[in-house]
Amino acid sequence: MPASSSSSSRALNAILPLITSNQPYEAHQKARTFASRYAKSGQYDTAIDVLFQSARELLKTGQQGSGTDLACYLIDVYESKGESVNDDSRGKLTQLIALTGSSGTWRKTIIDRAIAWSAKHGTCPLGDQDLHHYIGELLYKDGAFDAAEPHLLAAGKRDSARLLAQIFAEWVETGGTPGNFALRGTLPYLESGNILAAKTFIMQFVNKLIPVRPSLASPLQSSRISVDDSSEVVFTSDSAVNFCQLAVLTCQRANGEKNKVARESWVRLCGTYQAKGGIPASKEVRAALQAIATLYFAIPPPRTQPDNPFGAMLSSMLGGAPTGAPERRVLSPGLNKPQTLGLD
């Protein structure tokens, strides 16, 4: 049986005094030596405790390089042990990420390694949702909006969607276009099958924008339109913002091929707003909307010239799918709405 973390006291008694006496290099080397010895003998918990405490104290004294190296070694031991993502293993990493500070690339190094480990040993293929949310919130507080965005999208939690709406609303105040940010938050959540996050995001985004930018309110429809007990639409002067609100409502009512009314509504909605031009008609947005159409409404993508026309023809003659054609992903219908993924 691996030794408990209390067995790390001998190693830490030799390492930590070196840090307090301003000998970080010696402390770093001793920590690696002890941890390697423990890990090779299968005492993973002891190695983890030595690396965590040593890295934490080094980072507290501003030794980012040494602290980051030990943090990455800690993740290596997690891998060797097959450590699952839980409050303790995640908590150690979030402490070290916070202590690393925002200067240089040290923090990003730990973040990238931590996310990769959590994707492998957790339940979410994009990385642990709580870890993503913590990182996104930390980066937001540092003012790194662009770096926080992908983590909050990957987290997919309601709190993540709320925070992303806050970030984008603040971004708009500096001169951004509301519709661009509405699409950046809504479409990725919908593409991942996370209707709850998409709905939370767009509602929060609109609610935060209207008070600080009254001109965004539509002069044609100033009052909110209640759709059901939990949904409403606030029409604005930005067509992309309006489109995002209606897109979420339409996807909520999707049921694959079974709900023909919802399918037709989606086609009309996309056609109407794309005909107006602007960003909803851009190539990137069209591609995202097609993926959403397939996912929620089982609408196949438009036919394109196959990479291997002869192979595609031969395959179709034999009753198979065209060679190399990707399998379409469609959400399994739930109770009047698609199943949502990654909800908290």
Number of C-alpha atoms within 10 A of each C-alpha: 6 14 15 13 15 11 17 22 13 11 19 20 10 14 24 21 13 17 20 13 9 12 14 23 14 12 24 24 14 20 25 19 13 20 27 18 14 21 19 12 12 16 21 27 23 23 32 27 22 30 28 23 21 27 29 25 19 28 22 16 14 14 18 22 16 19 29 25 17 28 29 20 20 25 23 17 21 22 15 13 15 13 17 17 21 13 10 10 15 16 13 17 21 19 12 24 25 16 21 27 17 15 9 10 14 18 18 17 15 23 20 11 15 25 21 17 21 27 17 17 19 18 14 15 14 16 22 24 27 21 24 26 25 19 22 27 23 17 19 20 12 13 12 15 18 14 15 24 24 16 25 28 24 24 29 27 24 20 17 26 29 20 22 30 26 19 22 26 25 17 16 18 13 9 8 13 16 23 20 17 21 26 21 17 25 27 22 19 26 25 19 19 24 22 26 21 31 31 25 20 27 26 21 18 27 23 15 16 21 15 11 13 12 10 12 17 19 14 11 9 12 11 12 10 12 11 10 7 6 6 13 15 17 20 23 21 16 16 17 23 25 19 22 23 24 20 22 22 20 20 24 19 19 28 25 25 16 12 15 13 13 21 23 12 17 24 15 12 15 19 13 12 17 18 10 12 11 13 17 23 16 11 10 10 16 15 13 15 20 17 23 25 23 19 25 30 28 20 19 13 12 6 6 6 7 14 12 11 12 12 14 19 16 14 14 13 11 10 9 11 15 20 17 11 10 8 7 12 12 20 20 13 18 12 9 12 19 23 16 19 18 19 14 12
